[in-house]
Amino acid sequence: MKAIERIEQELSGKTIDLNLLDRDKTALFIVDMVVGFVYSGALSSPRVASIANNIAELNEKTKGYKKIFFLDNHEKDSQEFRYFPAHCIKGTEEAEIIPELRNIYSDDFNIYYVEKNSTNGFHSKRFQDWLKKYETEVDNYIIVGCVTDICVLQFALSLKSYFNEKNINKTIIVPKNCVETYDVGSHDGYLMNLFALYNMHISGIEVIEKIN
């Protein structure tokens, strides 16, 4: 327990003022805030539902910013279903973005919707195309959504290691009040969330309380 308390203390307190980040050099990535992870389905969770309003608020604050919405979207024979319950099947309600984030800025050409067939959106072709187009322009990468210890963690670490490999200095930011994971059986949501945040923190990612 003392180790957990030390981790909690190390991760606590820091905030960032959005106005201090250059709008033209900042992008927001919203990971898997779809019905199947938030409100209904085998992998939905009240823990994840609890951050929906925080993400909606940040989405509103960043109107006009570059954004990517990662949307889990699978065929019925997805390889993921060998080790996860079937979820977010293409064409079903589970694969739809949650109502809080739906149809807000339909005319905003800065928004990209990226359907993904794996836990790691970094590998999606549409994201790779976006990265090639914008990586020289964007310096600040804000990542929010679910689930912290799988989809968020994998994307954040892939992005960080990608820039490290190229020896490029970019800031990757993860606000704690806008990421969560689920409770199922031995998967303790509180601990998994904490350990994932710490993993990102020691990998050079800016883990903060929230963005003001």
Secondary structure, 3 states (H helix, E strand, C coil): CHHHHHHHHHHCCCEECHHHCCHHHEEEEEECCEHHHHCCCCCCCHHHHCCHHHHHHHHHHCCCCEEEEEEECECCCCHHHHCCCCCCECCCHHHCECHHHCCCCCCCCCEEEEEECCCCHHHCHHHHHHHHHHCCCCCEEEEEEECHHHHHHHHHHHHHHHHHHCCCCCEEEEEHHHEECCCECCECHHHHHHHHHHHHHHCCCEEECEEC
